[in-house]
Amino acid sequence: MASADELSDAREDARLALYKAITEQVNDVAEGMGPQAAASALKELAEAFAWATATAQSH
C-alpha cells in the first residue's frame, strides 16, 4: 500500500500534468482550433483538474 507521502506526490503530479494539458490546449485554441472543439476540450480538462484538486466535492 502506498504511503501518505507517495499519494500526495502522485496527486501533485496529476495536478501538474492536468495543468500542463490545459495550458497546451489553450495554446492550440490560439492556433486555430474550432470554437466548439476548443470549448469541449477545455471543459473536459477543467473538470478533470477540478476533480483532481477537490476530490471531496461533486463535479
Buried (B, 14 or more C-beta within 10 A) or exposed (E): EEEEEEEEEEEEEBBEEBBEBBEEBBEEBEEEBEEEEBEEBBEEBBEBBBBBBEEEEEE
